[in-house]
C-alpha cells in the first residue's frame, strides 16, 4: 500500500480501450504514475484529457500516420503542459527506417514550428538496427545513406 507503481501501456493501441481514461483515473487515484505509448490517432479532445493522466509517447510510423492529426494532438497537449494543467510529459518517437528519414525530418520541422516545442517536448529519431534481425550486429544500423545518417546522428 505504500509503494508507488509506474504503469506503462503500449503495444497495439491502448487508447482504443473504450474506458481507457477512466481506467487511468482509477490507477492515478492512489498516486501511481502512467506512461501511454500511442500512435496518436485519436481525436485531440482525447489527448487533452490523456496528458492530464499519463505521460504520453507518440510513436510516429510514417507508413500509416495521419501527420496533420498528430500535429494537432501535439499542439493540444503542449498547450495543456504550458498552462500547467498537468505535470506529465510528452515524447515524440519518429520511427525512421531507411527511406523515411527525410519525411521524418520534414515532419519534425513542422512540429518545431509550434511555439516552444523544443523547450517542452522530448523527441527522437528511432532508426532500425541490425539487432532486430541478427543479435550479433545489434550495435550497427541497417543501411542508411550518408545523408540519412547525418540527420539521425546530429538530430537535425
Secondary structure as UniProt FT lines:
FT   STRAND          6..9
FT   HELIX           14..16
FT   TURN            18..19
FT   HELIX           20..29
FT   TURN            30..31
FT   STRAND          33..38
FT   HELIX           44..53
FT   STRAND          55..61
FT   TURN            62..64
FT   HELIX           67..82
FT   TURN            83..84
FT   STRAND          90..96
FT   TURN            98..99
FT   HELIX           101..112
FT   TURN            115..116
FT   HELIX           117..120
FT   STRAND          122..127
FT   HELIX           130..132
FT   HELIX           135..137
FT   TURN            138..139
FT   HELIX           146..154
//
